[in-house]
Amino acid sequence: MKKAYSMLAPFIQNYIYQNKWEKLRDIQINAIHAILETDKNVLLSSQTASGKTEAAFLPILTDIINNNVLGVGVLYISPLKALINDQFKRLNDLLKEVDIPVTRWHGDVSYSKKLKLLKEPRGIVQITPESLEAFVMKRRTDCIRLFSNLKYIIIDEVHYFMNSVRGVQLLSIIERISRLTNNVPRRVGLSATLSDYKGSCEWLVSGTNKGCIVPKTGDEKKVVRLLIEHFYSNVEKEKKESQELNPYFKYIYDITYNKKCIVFSNAKKDVEATIGYIKKIADVLKTPDNYLVHHGNISASLREFTEAKMKDTNNKIVTGATVTLELGIDIGELERIIQTGSPLSVTSFVQRLGRCGRTGKPSEMVFAFNEEKIKDDVEFYRLINFEFLMSIAIIELYIKEKWIEPIKLKNYPFGILLHQTLSHLLTVGDISPAALASFMLTIYPFKSITSDDFKILLNRMLEDKLIEQIDNGNLIIGLVGEAVVNNFEFFAVFDADLVYSVKHDSQEIGSISEPYPIGTAFALAGNTWEVREINYQQRIIYVNKLKGLSNISWTGKGNLSIHTKILKKINEILNDETEYSYLSNKALKRLEECRMVASNSKMKEKRIIKLQSSTYAIFPWLGTSSLNALKYSLFPYVDGVEYIYQSFIPLGLLIKTNKDINYLENILDYLVKTVIDVNTFEILDSDCYIMNGKFNKYIPVELLKKQYCDEFIDVADMQNNL
């Protein structure tokens, strides 16, 4: 530590001394050497609350001070404004002895503070990708002034960006800034959930021509306490009785009572239902109403109120949430995490588990399952709760194997290419088609897209009047394109649904996707509301607050991809006799029931099971993309193929054919060995349109199909695991 400590700037040494740090952590020591002794990009990946932020900023600020960097020296990029606000406070505390200003640049920051930065550009700028996009598009000259001497780009929660369209947008913007300023800053990525360092480094360094260092973390082994509990619900009985007698919701009430907790659910409707029911129980038992809700449809002011309440260590708050509280917003020390159902991925599990046990205490997480008992006169696979099994698989994969889903880079992000093309055209004014292709297709995220495909895209953009060709042959923004780029929603590449704002008196509660008829009761923000009035033109619903619960819920849209390794682990769990120590007695009994069904149905021995005279079920234990590959590979050989899904989990395929099982077995064996060209697949239009894409309506179908094959079909994985 002594050498690393001595390398830091004096004001940082004073900060460490005044805050009574006993030592620097391993990740901080190794990051100091990586940042101050090399010129490479740096990926800092370690568990939550391990000191990653300090590991990045301590040496970076030292470098900024030592070299007297003029202008903005550090660009900090975060997926969330709330995370920016958290880091703003921490940085100001660290920098109070030196003159390095920190400027937040997002929609909630006053123009006067932004103007101060524009007049005197220096220090650290904190920004989201969307605000950075707007800055590059509309402030070309300022962009050059601010970022020509930029030395570091810090990307927080970098794992979040790597698998999302926002990450494609971010890499494109960063590279455009580098070309505009003729400057390639070093990149530092921060994450708590990475295991695929090769893929992660490839993403982080893209377009920089610099290598990447992953400093050793020295993560201490944390004590983890896990429990899976299971309940059967009796729907007919519960219709007659009060829901506060429901043992499932009473259990969640009991394990969260007088504790500071997050109750995670995968869907907003489940968050609202869970919090609504346990609030009702608290009301009946005359205990405090300490229950809040946090998700994307809650108004920003209410989300910030919830975050502030949770930061106060004296508040025993229980908050129902979706992914919005997975990322590293400071919400103080939590005593327990509850998960209703299974997390959607190992990555999500790790993020949620990491929210608890931050000060040396155990990380404690309880999984709660509630299902209706199904009668035996259904297909056998419906008697198995695969979401329940998936939670066990996720725990085993991470706790025993330390496995997390690898990064899958997108090769054909046509929607983002269209978006960035419009953005660049607005920046430069006009440009020749050849120069535009040369510029756009050499940006790293678009390197796999051919000039022929780009030409197809440009022709469609011309047809749709997104762009126009002027007399000298150059391209400019078209009439429709002007309306698109001048809309404030253009800067965000994720698809935001049109919503109705819900207001009670003058306070905005949140939003819902469709208006309910006047007089209808619905749940939002942990309370029940009655529709009083609807302003269709302004898309506002005025409500009155009601007591009691609502049976009306609402849904969003989305798609999900489950990795093959999770399905293989589920199959392994079904086929062995292990009694997992973190299962309650009722959960163990449910596991035994699932195993019994699998055994009786011969799922253990057979991958193909005959259901009816010409209907078969194939259970290949493949992930979403691999199962898609199998489906399209089978099309020429059978009369019909349909998916078997349970909730969001791909179980297998239903096959229609007059052939026998031996024929199907031979086909599967053949598909494993033969060369399969995805370009021969006749991709259904309906499959392409399940892809979320804000600009997909402008993308030619042949390009969408190419993108679908890249993102949702994995022939190699199918052949390796069938």
Secondary structure, DSSP 8 states (H G I E B T S, - for coil): -HHHHHHS-HHHHHHHHHTT-----HHHHHHHHHHHH--SEEEEE--TTSSHHHHHHHHHHHHHHHTT--SEEEEEE-S-HHHHHHHHHHHHHHTTTS---EEEESTTS-HHHHHHHHHS--EEEEE-HHHHHHHHHH-HHHHHHHHTT--EEEETTHHHHHTSHHHHHHHHHHHHHHHHHT---EEEEEESS---HHHHHHHHHTTT---EE----------EEEEEEEEEE-HHHHHHS-GGG-HHHHHHHHHHTTS-EEEE-SSHHHHHHHHHHHHHHHHHTT----EEEESTTB-HHHHHHHHHHHHSTT---EEEESGGGTS------BSEEEEES--SSHHHHHHHHTTB-TTSS-EEEEEEEEEE---SSS-GGGGS-HHHHHHHHHHHHHHTT---------S--HHHHHHHHHHHHHHHS-B-HHHHHHHHTTSGGGTTS-HHHHHHHHHHHHHTTSEEE-TTS-EEE-HHHHHHHTSGGGG--S-----EEEEETTEEEEEESS---TT-EEEETTEEEEEEEEETTTTEEEEEEESS--S------------HHHHHHHHHHHHS----TTB-HHHHHHHHHHHHHHHHTTTTT-SEEEEETTEEEE-----HHHHHHHHHHHGGGSSEEEEEEETTEEEEEEEE-SS-HHHHHHHHHHHHHS---GGG----HHHHTTS--TTGGGS-HHHHHHHHHHHH--HHHHHHH-
